[in-house]
Amino acid sequence: MTIYCGVDFHTRQQLIKWCDTRDGEIKEQRLFHDSLDDVRNFYSQFTGEVLVGIEACGYSEWFERMLQDLGHEVWVGDATKIRRRARSRQKTDRRDAELLIDLLLKDEFPRINRLSFESLEVLRRLRYRHRLVQMRTRMRNSLQAIALGSGMVLKSKLRTKRGREKLNDLPLSPVLTQQRSGWLELIEEVECRIAQVEAELEKAAAGDERVRRLRTHPGIGLLTGLALVHTLCPVSRFANSRKVTAYVGLEPREYSSGERKRMGRISKAGSRVLRFLLVEAGIKATREDIEMKKLYYRVMQRREQARAKVAVARHLLIHAFIMLRDEIDYAEFKLRGAEMRSTARTVHRPTMPDHLIERPASV
């Protein structure tokens, strides 16, 4: 028999409405997170098939992992869709838990996809590296300001050994000298951490056929390939490419009414790091792929440069989705595109019978 648990989960406590299908009685229990042993002991008493439903939130990972260790199944629901099913405007913990158990019993729970533990770990490393790169950029900008204040323009030369030697040779005040040495030491430490994270990401990508296929596409490297694979997979949950662009947040908002049509900015609803990596990969793809380059300049002639970059990133995302869905590399993707274009150019016109064809009269 199945035991259903509707859990209104909060950071410090949770309210549970649970039902055993053997007797159909709905019971209530409130647990506080001061003692995690009490929470574990409560869920350990259930045997057999146990289904726990909670709303999506940002601090429930420990709770989900604990339930999975106990052998219970966890469903995470869309909070917006769950709230729309509420019959009362009053919102309390008890009403929320009752709504969750009711949706579970009626098999109407709006379940959302949850990433695997492996995917979460890879995405955490990508976000950590992204923050480290941002820190390094801020420190380099501080060194650029010190150099400009001393009458020297370094720009990209600051990343080279010769440029840093010029920076060290600048006559500065004692305070600026101390700051210069401090920034340089911090940059060196951050770069070591970035290299360490990238080595871990290389190990995560080794042997993954999905990442290898994506990296055959111009512009897509290690970071973008890992972000695409562990954010989108399984790609079977997306019906078409439009669903993918909406999930990542690259779909433009539309404000249309009647005859007036107006397209706004992108929704930015998905992963910020993935969108950043797609834009960076798109810039590189325009240098290596002729089709991407044509798209970039075609959009830039009508719009500004920023929208052209977003358009290239959206096409790159669609290409990656098709490659993941069909399990093909970039060569096969290009071959299929060429075959489709050649088929589209071929126009099949119906032939006219010979007796209906007008022929010139013989002289």
C-alpha positions in Angstrom: 0.0 0.0 0.0 1.1 3.6 -0.7 1.6 6.3 1.9 1.2 9.9 0.6 2.8 12.8 2.4 2.0 16.4 1.6 4.8 18.5 3.2 4.6 22.3 3.6 8.4 22.8 3.9 10.1 25.8 5.4 13.6 26.6 6.4 13.1 25.9 10.1 10.1 23.7 10.2 7.6 21.7 8.2 4.0 20.7 8.5 3.0 17.2 7.2 -0.3 15.9 6.1 0.0 12.2 5.5 -2.4 9.5 4.5 -2.2 5.7 4.6 -4.3 4.2 1.8 -5.1 1.2 4.0 -7.5 3.2 6.2 -7.7 6.5 4.2 -7.3 8.6 7.4 -5.4 11.9 7.0 -3.1 12.7 9.9 -1.1 15.8 10.7 2.4 16.3 12.2 4.6 19.4 12.6 8.4 18.9 12.8 11.1 21.4 13.6 14.5 21.4 12.0 16.4 22.1 15.2 16.8 18.3 15.6 17.3 16.6 12.2 17.2 13.2 14.0 13.6 13.7 14.9 12.8 14.4 11.2 14.6 11.3 10.1 13.0 9.1 12.8 9.5 10.3 11.7 10.0 9.3 8.1 11.8 6.1 9.0 8.6 4.7 10.5 7.0 4.4 7.1 7.5 1.2 5.2 6.6 0.1 1.8 5.9 2.6 -1.0 6.1 6.2 0.3 5.5 9.3 -1.9 6.3 12.7 -0.5 5.3 15.9 -2.3 6.7 19.3 -1.6 6.8 22.7 -3.3 9.9 23.8 -5.1 12.2 25.9 -2.9 15.9 26.7 -2.6 16.8 25.0 0.7 15.2 21.6 0.5 18.2 19.6 -0.9 19.2 18.1 2.4 15.6 17.0 3.0 15.3 15.4 -0.5 18.6 13.5 -0.1 17.5 12.2 3.3 14.2 10.9 1.9 16.0 9.3 -1.0 18.4 7.6 1.4 15.4 6.2 3.3 14.1 4.8 0.0 11.1 7.2 -0.3 10.1 8.8 -3.6 10.1 12.6 -3.7 8.0 14.8 -6.0 8.8 18.5 -6.3 5.9 20.6 -7.6 5.6 23.9 -9.4 4.7 26.4 -6.7 2.8 28.7 -9.1 0.6 25.9 -10.5 0.0 24.5 -7.0 -1.2 27.9 -5.7 -3.6 28.2 -8.6 -5.3 25.1 -7.5 -6.0 26.6 -4.1 -9.8 27.0 -3.5 -9.4 29.6 -0.7 -7.7 32.9 -0.7 -6.5 32.3 2.8 -3.0 30.9 2.9 -1.7 29.0 6.0 0.6 26.1 6.5 -2.3 23.7 7.2 -4.1 24.7 4.1 -1.0 24.4 2.0 -0.3 20.9 3.3 -3.9 19.9 2.7 -3.7 21.1 -0.9 -0.5 19.1 -1.5 -2.0 15.9 -0.1 -5.2 16.4 -2.1 -3.3 16.8 -5.3 -1.2 13.7 -4.6 -4.3 11.6 -3.9 -6.1 12.8 -7.0 -3.0 12.3 -9.2 -3.0 15.9 -10.2 0.3 17.0 -8.6 2.2 19.4 -11.0 5.6 17.7 -10.8 8.7 19.4 -12.2 12.0 17.9 -13.3 14.8 17.6 -10.8 18.4 17.4 -11.8 20.5 14.5 -10.7 23.1 14.8 -8.0 25.9 14.5 -10.6 24.4 17.3 -12.7 24.0 19.6 -9.6 27.7 19.1 -8.7 28.9 20.0 -12.2 26.7 23.1 -12.3 27.9 24.1 -8.8 31.5 23.9 -10.1 30.6 26.0 -13.2 29.0 28.7 -11.0 32.0 28.7 -8.7 34.3 29.2 -11.6 32.1 32.0 -12.9 32.3 33.8 -9.6 36.1 33.4 -9.5 36.4 34.8 -13.0 34.3 37.8 -12.0 36.6 38.4 -9.0 39.7 38.2 -11.2 38.1 40.7 -13.6 37.5 43.2 -10.8 41.0 42.9 -9.5 42.5 43.4 -13.0 40.3 46.5 -13.4 41.8 47.8 -10.2 45.3 47.3 -11.5 44.3 49.0 -14.8 43.2 52.0 -12.8 46.5 52.1 -10.9 48.4 52.0 -14.2 46.2 54.7 -15.9 46.7 56.9 -12.9 50.5 56.6 -13.5 50.2 57.4 -17.2 50.5 53.9 -18.6 47.9 52.1 -20.7 48.2 48.3 -20.5 44.8 46.9 -21.5 45.3 43.2 -22.5 49.0 43.4 -21.9 48.3 43.2 -18.2 47.7 39.5 -18.6 51.2 38.9 -20.0 54.4 38.5 -18.1 55.9 41.6 -19.9 52.9 43.7 -19.0 53.2 42.8 -15.3 56.9 43.7 -15.4 56.0 47.1 -16.7 53.4 47.5 -14.0 56.0 46.6 -11.3 58.4 49.1 -12.6 56.0 52.0 -12.2 57.0 54.5 -9.5 54.1 54.6 -7.1 53.3 55.9 -3.7 53.7 53.5 -0.7 49.9 52.9 -0.5 49.6 52.2 -4.2 52.7 50.0 -4.1 51.1 47.9 -1.3 47.8 47.7 -3.2 49.6 46.7 -6.5 51.4 43.8 -4.8 48.3 42.7 -3.0 46.2 42.6 -6.2 48.8 40.7 -8.0 49.0 38.1 -5.2 45.3 37.7 -5.1 45.1 37.3 -8.9 47.7 34.6 -8.8 45.8 32.7 -6.1 42.4 33.1 -7.9 44.0 31.8 -11.1 45.3 28.7 -9.3 41.8 28.1 -8.0 40.3 28.5 -11.5 42.8 26.1 -12.9 41.9 23.6 -10.2 38.2 23.8 -11.0 38.8 23.5 -14.7 40.8 20.3 -14.1 37.8 18.9 -12.1 35.5 19.8 -15.0 37.8 18.1 -17.4 37.5 14.9 -15.4 33.7 15.3 -15.3 33.6 15.6 -19.1 36.0 12.7 -19.8 34.1 9.8 -21.2 30.8 11.7 -21.7 29.8 11.2 -25.3 27.2 14.0 -25.1 29.8 16.6 -24.3 32.1 15.2 -26.9 29.4 15.6 -29.6 28.6 19.2 -28.6 32.3 20.2 -28.6 32.4 19.4 -32.3 30.2 22.5 -32.9 32.2 25.6 -33.5 32.3 27.8 -30.4 31.2 25.2 -27.9 34.0 24.2 -25.6 34.3 22.4 -22.3 32.3 24.8 -20.1 29.5 25.4 -22.5 29.2 21.7 -23.3 29.0 20.7 -19.7 26.5 23.5 -18.9 24.2 22.4 -21.8 24.3 18.7 -21.0 23.7 19.0 -17.3 21.0 21.7 -17.6 19.0 20.3 -20.5 19.3 16.6 -20.1 17.2 14.6 -20.4 16.2 16.5 -23.6 13.2 14.2 -24.1 11.2 16.4 -21.7 11.2 19.2 -24.3 8.6 18.9 -27.1 10.4 21.3 -29.4 13.1 23.9 -29.7 10.8 26.7 -28.6 10.4 25.0 -25.2 14.1 24.9 -24.8 14.7 28.6 -25.5 11.9 29.5 -23.1 13.5 27.2 -20.4 16.9 28.8 -20.8 15.4 32.3 -20.9 16.3 33.3 -24.5 12.8 33.6 -25.7 11.7 37.2 -26.4 8.6 38.5 -24.5 5.7 39.4 -26.7 3.2 42.2 -26.0 0.7 41.9 -28.8 -3.0 42.9 -29.0 -5.1 43.1 -32.1 -3.2 44.4 -35.1 -0.4 45.7 -32.9 2.5 43.3 -32.4 5.4 44.1 -30.2 8.4 41.9 -29.2 10.2 42.8 -26.0 13.4 41.7 -24.4 14.3 38.1 -23.6 12.6 36.6 -20.5 15.9 35.7 -18.7 14.0 32.9 -16.9 16.6 30.2 -16.8 20.2 29.8 -15.8 22.2 33.0 -15.9 25.5 31.2 -16.2 24.3 29.1 -19.2 23.1 32.3 -21.0 26.4 33.9 -20.4 28.3 30.9 -21.7 26.1 30.7 -24.8 26.7 34.4 -25.7 30.5 33.9 -25.3 30.4 30.7 -27.3 28.3 32.5 -30.0 30.9 35.2 -30.4 33.5 32.5 -31.0 31.2 30.6 -33.3 30.8 33.7 -35.6 34.5 33.6 -36.2 34.6 29.9 -37.2 31.2 29.2 -38.7 30.1 31.1 -41.9 26.3 30.6 -41.2 26.6 32.0 -37.7 28.6 34.9 -39.1 26.0 35.7 -41.7 23.3 35.6 -39.0 25.2 37.9 -36.7 25.7 40.6 -39.3 22.2 40.3 -40.7 20.7 40.9 -37.3 23.2 43.7 -36.5 22.2 45.6 -39.6 18.6 45.8 -38.4 19.2 45.9 -34.6 22.0 46.7 -32.3 25.0 44.5 -31.5 23.6 43.1 -28.3 20.5 41.7 -30.0 22.7 40.1 -32.6 24.7 38.3 -29.9 21.5 37.1 -28.3 20.2 35.8 -31.7 23.4 33.9 -32.3 23.3 32.4 -28.8 19.6 31.3 -29.4 20.6 29.6 -32.6 23.5 27.9 -30.9 21.2 26.6 -28.2 18.8 25.2 -30.8 21.7 23.5 -32.6 22.9 21.9 -29.3 19.3 20.8 -28.5 19.0 19.0 -31.9 22.4 17.4 -31.5 21.6 16.1 -28.1 18.1 14.9 -29.1 19.2 13.1 -32.2 22.6 12.0 -30.7 24.6 13.4 -33.7 27.8 15.5 -34.0 28.1 18.7 -35.9 29.2 17.1 -39.2 26.0 15.1 -39.2 24.0 18.1 -38.2 25.3 20.1 -41.2 24.7 17.2 -43.5 21.1 16.9 -42.5 20.6 20.7 -43.0 22.1 20.5 -46.5 19.8 17.6 -47.4 16.7 19.5 -46.1 17.7 22.7 -48.1 18.2 20.7 -51.3 14.8 19.0 -50.8 13.1 22.3 -50.2 14.6 23.7 -53.5 13.1 20.8 -55.5 9.6 21.8 -56.6 7.4 18.8 -57.6 5.0 20.1 -60.2 2.2 17.9 -61.6 2.8 16.8 -65.2 0.1 17.5 -67.8 -1.2 14.7 -70.0 0.1 14.7 -73.5 -3.3 15.1 -75.1 -3.8 18.4 -73.2 -0.5 20.0 -74.3 -1.0 22.5 -77.1 1.4 21.9 -80.0 2.1 24.3 -82.9 0.3 23.4 -86.1 2.4 21.9 -88.7 3.1 24.1 -91.8 
